[in-house]
Amino acid sequence: MLSKIKLPPFPSQIKLQIISCWYTLLIPVFYLLQTYVLFHGAIEVKLVIYYFIKWEFLLIVCAFIFIFLTPVKKYTSVVLFFVSIFYLYFTRLFVAISQTKFGLIIDSYLKFTLLCFFLLLATLSVFIIRPNLFLLFQKWMKATCCVITVYFLCVLLHFLTMSSIYDREKYRPIVDLNEQAVPPGKLPDIYFIVLDSYTSNYLLETEFHYNNADLYSFLRTNNFYVMDSSVSNYYFSPVSISSTFNLDYLPKASDSKDKNEMVLLSGLKLLSQSNLLSFLSKKGYVFYNFSPFSIDTTASQLNSHYNGTTDTDLLQLNTIENIDYETILSNFLRQIKGSKKISVEEKNIENKSKDLQIFSNFIFKHSKTSGLNPSLIYIHALWPHPPYVFDSTGSRLDIKFRKDTSYYGFVQQTAYMNRFIKEWVTSLRTNKPDAIIILQGDHGFRYFDESKNRRHAFDILNAVYLPNQKYKPFYATISSVNTFRLILNSYFGQSLPILKDTSYYLFKE
């Protein structure tokens, strides 16, 4: 008989390191559960599972590399603990440090990464030189792991006892839309152009001492109906746009005390499969998304992106995967060449400027074409929203006017934006006379003191062009939630009632 083959004994030190690394595998689980609970179960489960497998695999690979391929295998648990915390809580740690007195020194992700790497090497060096300190550190880590484990169990309990998992349709308002009532014939293209933070002419005159009559005169000359005292219903872009697209107030947003619930569940999540888009898609409309949000299966075509608009954004929110590596690499190469690096603010400004050109190119091109199907074009320009960069002539403003609260910066950037509004309207009115055009602020200027914010942060520009010129149902004090209700009544045979115009001041920015 063949004798049994005896495997070589598994080194006890390796066994010990494998056993001591188990708690680091809890850290990704804890992070994912914590994020899932924080956002009320709104994140797709299969995506959570994907990230669980991905991050656990990376940790296991790191563990095997250190245990089997390095001479410092006894410190594997220390390295994995540092790596997992660094990887999963990168941005949170960076923000925390940047707000201390070291923030002036550690002012970039690259410097922060180098600092963390240096600290890890320094820690390992100290442990090699002074083994007794490593024993003390192991005791501290055991205590820390016990705390993490207890915290993990609390989050797990919260997860298991969640009263309900997010259901999009429970949040979505019900609107009675009748597809059969739409009259036969060709339906108009709709250009919904949102101008972020664009306030009313009344407020520009009374608070900013700027007369915007030139733009209003231009719009009226082009047969727009301008609603002089129009307001938004919400103070925050995702919720404001979501209520407009869902043709109603958002039930959970109206009395919510939870910012995550309001912005994500009542805002971003309800942008997809909204009442308006669902209705128009059934009538053959093609949707073009030029906004910072991803909506339905239509990804944003802009350089500017609203972080949190996808489930991937939410899961990566605090991790190193949320970092703009392209900018970091570009700045690193710039430093080697002795050039000035690009700040996060400058990168955002660059993206916003590129987006303006994208809008112009699309409008000029699309206005000269006619497709088989009607189109809904959603353009969301992050102007005159801060940072304030350009004056009325397109020249760069002095950096002292970049502050969000700068009246001068806001007025100058508003005047700069007027140039583009006129160009877009001229192109559309010339080449697409039968298109509906909506120019609307999602909210107004939000940087007064709180008492003024409650009164004035909702004042917006709101102007509509209808080819049939039937503006009788429109009125000066209309709020954005009623804009598409009136358009659907006028062009799509609907009989939607006008909602009471109310603005909700949900939380301070």
Buried (B, 14 or more C-beta within 10 A) or exposed (E): EEEEEEEEEEEEEBEBBBEBBEBBBBBBBBBBBBBBBBBBBBBBEEBBEEBBEEBBEBBBEBBEEBBEEEEEBBBBBBBBBBBBBBBBBBBEBBEEBBEEEEEEEBEBBBEBBEBBEEEBEEBBEEBBEEEEEBEEBBEEBEEEBEEBEEEBEEBBEBBEEEEEEBEEEEBBBEBEBEEEEBEEEEBBBBBBBBBBBBBBBBBBEEBBEBEBEEBBEBBEEBEBBBBEBBBBBBBBBBBBBBBBBBBBBBBBBBEBEBEBBBBBBBBBBBBBBBBBBBBBBEEEBBBBBBBBBBBBEBEBEBBBBBEBBBBBBBBBBBBBBBBEEEBBEBBEEEEEEEEEBBEEEBBBBBBBEEBBEBBBEBBBEBBEEEEEEBBBBBBBBBBBBBBBBBBBEEEEBEEEBBBBEBBBBBBBBBBBBBBBBBBBBEBBBEBBEEBBBBBBBBBBBBBBEEEBBBEBBBBBBBBBBBBEEEBEEBBEEBBBBBBBBBBBBBBBEBEBEBBEBEBBEBEEE
